[in-house]
Amino acid sequence: MKALVTGSTGFIGSHLVEALIKKKYKVYCLIRKESNLRWIKDYDLELITGSYRDKESLTNAVKGMDYVFHVGAAITAFDWETYYQANVQGTINLLEVCAAVNPGLKKFVFVSSISAAGPAIDKQPLKETDPCRPVSLYGKSKHLAEEAAARFFDRLPIVIIRPTNVLGTRQKQLHSTIKLAGKRIIPMLGNGDKQTSICFVQDVVRALILAAENEKVRGKTFFVANPEPYSWREILAFITRELGLSWVIKIPYPALLIIAFVCEKIAKLAGGRPLLTRNTILSARKNYWLHDIASIREELGFSPTVSFEQGMREIIKWYKDKGF
């Protein structure tokens, strides 16, 4: 089977590439000229250079594919136009090309985000049928991309996957947090409540492949999460214990906002992406990202296999082995 993966050099995308190759798929990766290939360079795959704005390059990429996994997205940007062009128009262009030149496509798996749905209301886990209330520009762009995908439900076999807060190796924010913890610095994220559903990247990737290979499921949206919610501080406390730290310096909420502001300014001047933003800090403190996974259990037979302790220990060991 031939599978095209966008966003293949990123966190989730690179893990998906690895899993598809292990399942004997022939994997093709849509990349930009400037893409960093460090996570996928050692795999037996085909690279296709292109752009979401260039329909000719997209046509070359999707022709003859059995599956398209659209993972690529702009996650942190400074303006709406960047989010719109990458996440909305880019998705529309890819869908239009698939419908035009590959009507026999077995499945188009669109990796959306819980940001498209927005935070839970009254601390009750969201279901896929609940109204979307995105609270960030990124979330709004992913919601519009989902609406665009829905307009193609009658022409293409599409499944939309919304991973919750995903933990795993290669994740930049988690890497930064573990590096800080290694220096005995702990950011006091959240408010102490169990505010977030989580899922480990191995399970997210398994859900994506399940969604692709299930011929009966199309035109559906699914949350992917572990069944139990966690507090951000639980996660940080686990990292502290696993690193064997007897004492740490805790950075309070007001100081985190100042640090995030500085990160944003430096990133803007350098033309890069900030590792920490004020929106991230505010969202982690006031919002509840809680999700019901009854639907994906029933329709795809998905059940998370990686426990919190197992997943976190594997991540921390990976980073320790690499010297953080």
Wavefront OBJ file of the C-alpha trace (Angstrom):
o trace
v 0.000 0.000 0.000
v 1.216 3.506 -0.842
v 0.788 6.206 1.795
v 1.511 9.916 1.518
v 2.307 11.694 4.785
v 2.339 15.470 5.122
v 4.074 16.937 8.155
v 6.326 13.888 8.103
v 9.310 15.659 9.636
v 7.391 16.808 12.704
v 6.489 15.190 16.005
v 3.423 13.079 15.165
v 4.257 12.794 11.465
v 7.688 11.251 11.989
v 6.280 8.665 14.407
v 3.549 7.864 11.862
v 6.150 7.363 9.112
v 8.042 4.938 11.344
v 4.891 2.946 12.162
v 3.758 2.754 8.519
v 7.153 1.480 7.403
v 7.037 -1.199 10.098
v 3.672 -2.260 8.667
v 5.305 -2.601 5.225
v 3.647 0.440 3.646
v 5.482 2.222 0.862
v 5.760 5.697 2.380
v 5.999 8.979 0.517
v 6.707 12.206 2.406
v 5.658 15.638 1.190
v 8.396 18.006 2.352
v 9.547 21.580 1.832
v 13.026 22.340 0.485
v 14.042 23.639 3.906
v 12.592 20.710 5.902
v 14.795 19.176 8.590
v 14.895 15.437 7.868
v 16.623 14.309 11.066
v 13.778 12.054 12.280
v 13.107 10.333 8.944
v 16.420 10.388 7.060
v 17.331 6.792 7.937
v 14.095 5.231 6.673
v 13.433 3.632 3.299
v 10.947 6.131 1.872
v 10.381 8.523 -1.002
v 10.655 12.292 -0.595
v 8.416 14.584 -2.643
v 9.257 18.274 -2.543
v 6.213 20.483 -2.720
v 3.997 23.111 -1.173
v 0.367 23.330 -0.109
v 0.130 26.423 -2.305
v 1.458 24.645 -5.402
v -1.273 22.400 -6.790
v 1.040 20.940 -9.411
v 3.360 19.630 -6.710
v 0.338 18.309 -4.771
v -0.898 16.546 -7.894
v 2.433 14.762 -8.252
v 2.291 13.825 -4.576
v -1.213 12.314 -4.383
v -1.344 10.475 -7.726
v -1.505 6.729 -7.227
v -1.648 6.899 -3.427
v -3.841 4.480 -1.503
v -3.838 6.624 1.636
v -3.187 10.265 2.428
v -2.375 11.241 6.021
v -2.597 15.011 6.314
v -0.626 15.731 9.483
v 1.158 18.948 8.503
v 0.023 22.259 9.998
v 1.191 25.631 11.258
v 0.912 25.309 15.054
v 2.492 28.563 16.209
v 2.278 31.676 14.064
v 2.174 35.431 14.633
v -0.789 36.249 12.402
v -4.088 34.849 11.148
v -2.989 34.860 7.507
v -0.225 32.334 8.207
v -2.626 30.027 10.031
v -5.241 30.398 7.297
v -2.933 29.758 4.356
v -1.236 26.727 5.934
v -4.100 25.073 7.785
v -7.232 26.054 5.867
v -6.264 26.842 2.292
v -3.531 24.203 2.334
v -6.049 21.545 3.381
v -8.550 22.719 0.748
v -5.902 22.547 -1.980
v -4.891 19.036 -0.953
v -8.524 17.855 -0.864
v -9.284 19.399 -4.252
v -6.292 17.701 -5.834
v -7.168 14.330 -4.281
v -10.741 14.594 -5.589
v -9.513 15.570 -9.057
v -6.683 13.099 -9.674
v -7.219 10.278 -7.155
v -10.952 9.557 -6.811
v -10.099 5.935 -5.931
v -8.286 6.952 -2.756
v -8.945 4.439 0.013
v -8.831 6.990 2.846
v -7.918 10.590 3.566
v -7.026 10.895 7.254
v -7.042 14.494 8.415
v -5.213 15.128 11.678
v -7.054 18.008 13.278
v -6.818 19.098 16.914
v -8.768 19.434 20.129
v -8.182 23.159 19.589
v -10.773 22.971 16.799
v -13.390 21.852 19.318
v -12.321 24.257 22.043
v -12.228 23.634 25.792
v -14.834 21.679 27.741
v -17.808 23.492 29.200
v -18.512 23.039 32.935
v -15.604 20.587 33.140
v -17.598 17.915 31.284
v -15.705 15.786 28.707
v -16.541 16.859 25.171
v -18.076 14.539 22.604
v -17.490 14.843 18.884
v -21.092 15.984 18.397
v -20.729 18.973 20.755
v -20.574 22.434 19.137
v -17.079 23.681 18.356
v -15.931 26.736 20.306
v -12.262 27.332 19.403
v -10.522 29.929 21.567
v -7.268 30.438 19.638
v -6.335 31.417 16.102
v -4.822 27.976 15.626
v -8.050 26.354 16.843
v -10.165 28.524 14.553
v -8.017 27.589 11.575
v -8.289 23.867 12.334
v -12.057 24.194 12.777
v -12.344 25.861 9.368
v -10.161 23.100 7.911
v -12.535 20.499 9.404
v -15.491 22.307 7.803
v -13.627 22.270 4.480
v -13.011 18.524 4.830
v -16.715 17.977 5.554
v -17.581 19.564 2.196
v -15.674 16.696 0.551
v -17.364 13.881 2.476
v -19.462 12.963 -0.579
v -16.414 12.806 -2.859
v -13.643 11.339 -0.696
v -13.468 8.767 2.132
v -12.375 11.149 4.884
v -11.879 10.593 8.601
v -11.001 13.446 10.961
v -8.888 12.659 14.012
v -8.567 15.073 16.937
v -5.661 14.004 19.150
v -5.766 15.453 22.634
v -2.592 16.780 24.307
v -0.046 14.372 22.851
v 3.028 13.292 24.811
v 6.025 11.567 23.309
v 9.633 11.780 22.231
v 10.515 14.542 19.736
v 7.857 16.861 21.171
v 9.547 20.256 21.516
v 7.571 21.685 24.437
v 7.926 18.514 26.502
v 11.628 18.383 25.680
v 12.030 21.961 26.928
v 10.115 21.133 30.113
v 12.317 18.111 30.862
v 15.464 20.160 30.170
v 14.262 22.806 32.620
v 13.434 20.143 35.189
v 16.949 18.779 34.818
v 18.132 22.219 35.920
v 15.698 22.028 38.873
v 13.343 24.604 37.356
v 9.634 23.679 37.246
v 7.001 25.910 35.575
v 3.792 25.793 37.615
v 1.388 25.186 34.754
v -2.366 24.896 35.202
v -4.359 25.472 38.361
v -3.919 22.080 40.030
v -7.176 20.541 38.753
v -7.299 17.575 36.379
v -7.539 19.847 33.376
v -6.371 17.798 30.435
v -6.884 14.548 28.625
v -3.633 13.147 27.293
v -2.541 10.507 24.817
v 0.859 9.118 23.984
v 2.081 9.428 20.420
v 2.261 5.640 19.931
v -1.491 5.409 20.526
v -2.254 8.428 18.353
v -0.374 6.834 15.466
v -2.209 3.553 16.011
v -5.536 5.421 15.902
v -4.563 7.102 12.622
v -3.755 3.776 10.994
v -6.935 2.166 12.365
v -8.947 5.026 10.882
v -7.225 4.590 7.520
v -7.606 0.820 7.302
v -11.259 0.646 8.406
v -13.155 0.638 5.119
v -16.567 1.173 6.727
v -15.777 4.366 8.633
v -15.859 7.582 6.625
v -17.204 11.071 7.169
v -16.563 10.756 10.904
v -14.649 12.721 13.542
v -12.958 11.082 16.525
v -11.210 12.256 19.670
v -8.130 10.243 20.688
v -7.240 10.220 24.384
v -6.457 8.118 27.407
v -9.566 7.512 29.534
v -8.367 9.401 32.633
v -7.623 13.159 32.788
v -4.527 14.578 34.478
v -3.405 17.853 35.958
v -0.409 19.605 34.463
v 1.163 19.586 37.901
v 0.769 15.808 38.183
v 2.763 15.469 34.983
v 5.438 17.863 36.231
v 5.612 16.100 39.613
v 6.137 12.761 37.857
v 9.013 14.232 35.834
v 10.560 15.599 39.035
v 10.345 12.236 40.799
v 11.606 10.274 37.808
v 14.647 12.541 37.556
v 15.318 11.968 41.254
v 15.191 15.657 42.179
v 14.920 16.295 45.907
v 14.304 20.030 45.464
v 13.268 22.329 42.600
v 12.641 26.008 41.953
v 8.981 26.520 41.086
v 8.197 29.309 38.595
v 4.804 30.868 39.444
v 2.121 31.867 36.963
v 2.924 35.653 36.781
v 6.585 34.916 36.070
v 5.620 32.405 33.359
v 3.627 35.100 31.550
v 6.664 37.383 31.548
v 8.932 34.586 30.276
v 6.422 33.733 27.536
v 6.258 37.396 26.484
v 10.046 37.480 26.161
v 10.027 34.205 24.171
v 7.486 35.667 21.752
v 9.530 38.838 21.221
v 12.769 36.932 20.644
v 11.097 34.522 18.220
v 9.532 37.371 16.275
v 12.871 39.154 15.935
v 14.610 35.915 14.933
v 11.851 34.914 12.524
v 11.225 31.634 14.348
v 8.559 30.047 16.515
v 8.367 30.675 20.258
v 8.669 27.588 22.449
v 6.381 29.257 24.980
v 3.523 31.710 24.404
v 1.250 33.681 26.713
v -1.742 32.005 25.100
v -0.332 28.584 26.063
v 0.139 29.663 29.680
v -3.322 31.249 29.895
v -5.003 28.258 28.263
v -3.280 25.769 30.559
v -4.460 27.745 33.592
v -8.106 28.447 32.796
v -9.254 25.866 30.246
v -10.271 22.236 30.670
v -9.322 20.006 27.737
v -11.376 16.915 28.545
v -12.607 14.419 25.956
v -14.896 11.412 25.702
v -13.515 8.526 23.617
v -16.612 6.302 23.555
v -17.061 6.916 19.833
v -13.595 5.788 18.710
v -13.821 2.768 21.021
v -17.118 1.668 19.505
v -16.512 2.433 15.834
v -12.791 1.749 15.424
v -12.169 -0.611 18.319
v -9.510 1.756 19.623
v -8.299 1.518 23.179
v -5.146 3.212 24.500
v -2.327 0.768 25.241
v 0.284 3.073 26.805
v -0.247 3.842 30.484
v 0.738 7.185 31.974
v 3.626 5.741 33.989
v 4.956 3.634 31.130
v 4.710 6.436 28.590
v 6.316 9.062 30.788
v 9.152 6.768 31.856
v 9.952 5.931 28.234
v 10.005 9.615 27.285
v 12.210 10.664 30.196
v 14.620 7.768 29.596
v 14.866 8.693 25.899
v 15.791 12.275 26.731
v 18.184 11.246 29.527
v 19.959 8.856 27.146
v 20.393 11.753 24.738
v 21.639 14.068 27.493
v 18.381 16.053 27.350
l 1 2 3 4 5 6 7 8 9 10 11 12 13 14 15 16 17 18 19 20 21 22 23 24 25 26 27 28 29 30 31 32 33 34 35 36 37 38 39 40 41 42 43 44 45 46 47 48 49 50 51 52 53 54 55 56 57 58 59 60 61 62 63 64 65 66 67 68 69 70 71 72 73 74 75 76 77 78 79 80 81 82 83 84 85 86 87 88 89 90 91 92 93 94 95 96 97 98 99 100 101 102 103 104 105 106 107 108 109 110 111 112 113 114 115 116 117 118 119 120 121 122 123 124 125 126 127 128 129 130 131 132 133 134 135 136 137 138 139 140 141 142 143 144 145 146 147 148 149 150 151 152 153 154 155 156 157 158 159 160 161 162 163 164 165 166 167 168 169 170 171 172 173 174 175 176 177 178 179 180 181 182 183 184 185 186 187 188 189 190 191 192 193 194 195 196 197 198 199 200 201 202 203 204 205 206 207 208 209 210 211 212 213 214 215 216 217 218 219 220 221 222 223 224 225 226 227 228 229 230 231 232 233 234 235 236 237 238 239 240 241 242 243 244 245 246 247 248 249 250 251 252 253 254 255 256 257 258 259 260 261 262 263 264 265 266 267 268 269 270 271 272 273 274 275 276 277 278 279 280 281 282 283 284 285 286 287 288 289 290 291 292 293 294 295 296 297 298 299 300 301 302 303 304 305 306 307 308 309 310 311 312 313 314 315 316 317 318 319 320 321 322 323 324
